[in-house]
Amino acid sequence: MTYPEIDWKKNEYHRLQEVVDLLKAIQERESKRHEMDAHLTPHTADVVLEVIGMLEDEIDYDPSPRYEPSLAGI
């Protein structure tokens, strides 16, 4: 197995976004196939969708604190 050339200047979150994009492309191709022609089992296709969602949630996570306006003065 050969591995792709690594661009060490890229942030790992950019790499994760590339993985998400690849998984989305796989899911899109798989969804266009007839059930009898599918490459992935239905369970595997569901897992791919779940992983996409989980990775997107992590990539979009903003750790900065959220300050809600105080209602004490109202």
C-alpha positions as CSV (number, residue, x, y, z in Angstrom):
1,M,0.0,0.0,0.0
2,T,1.3,3.4,-0.9
3,Y,0.5,6.5,1.1
4,P,-0.1,10.0,-0.3
5,E,2.6,12.6,0.0
6,I,2.1,14.6,3.2
7,D,2.0,18.3,3.2
8,W,3.4,19.0,6.6
9,K,2.2,22.7,6.4
10,K,-1.4,21.7,6.6
11,N,-3.3,21.9,9.8
12,E,-4.8,18.6,10.8
13,Y,-8.3,20.1,10.8
14,H,-7.8,20.7,7.1
15,R,-7.0,17.1,6.7
16,L,-10.1,16.0,8.6
17,Q,-12.1,18.3,6.3
18,E,-10.6,16.4,3.3
19,V,-11.6,13.1,4.9
20,V,-15.2,14.4,5.4
21,D,-15.3,15.5,1.7
22,L,-14.1,12.1,0.6
23,L,-16.7,10.3,2.8
24,K,-19.4,12.6,1.4
25,A,-18.3,11.7,-2.2
26,I,-18.4,8.0,-1.3
27,Q,-21.8,8.3,0.3
28,E,-23.1,10.3,-2.7
29,R,-21.9,7.7,-5.2
30,E,-23.3,4.8,-3.1
31,S,-26.7,6.5,-2.8
32,K,-27.0,6.6,-6.6
33,R,-26.5,2.8,-6.9
34,H,-29.3,0.3,-7.0
35,E,-29.6,-1.7,-3.8
36,M,-28.4,-4.9,-5.6
37,D,-25.3,-3.0,-7.0
38,A,-24.3,-1.3,-3.7
39,H,-20.7,-1.7,-2.7
40,L,-21.4,-0.9,1.0
41,T,-23.7,-2.8,3.3
42,P,-26.6,-0.7,4.6
43,H,-25.1,-0.7,8.0
44,T,-21.7,0.5,6.7
45,A,-23.5,3.3,4.7
46,D,-25.2,4.3,7.9
47,V,-21.9,4.3,9.8
48,V,-20.4,6.5,7.1
49,L,-23.2,9.1,7.5
50,E,-22.7,9.0,11.3
51,V,-19.0,9.5,11.0
52,I,-19.5,12.4,8.7
53,G,-21.8,14.1,11.2
54,M,-19.5,13.5,14.1
55,L,-16.5,14.8,12.3
56,E,-18.4,17.9,11.1
57,D,-19.5,18.6,14.7
58,E,-15.9,18.4,15.8
59,I,-14.5,20.5,13.0
60,D,-17.1,23.2,13.6
61,Y,-16.6,23.2,17.3
62,D,-15.8,26.6,18.8
63,P,-14.2,26.3,22.2
64,S,-14.4,30.0,23.0
65,P,-16.6,30.8,26.0
66,R,-20.2,31.9,25.3
67,Y,-21.4,34.9,27.3
68,E,-25.1,35.3,27.6
69,P,-26.4,38.7,28.4
70,S,-27.5,39.0,32.0
71,L,-31.2,39.2,32.6
72,A,-30.6,40.5,36.2
73,G,-30.9,44.2,35.2
74,I,-34.3,43.7,33.5
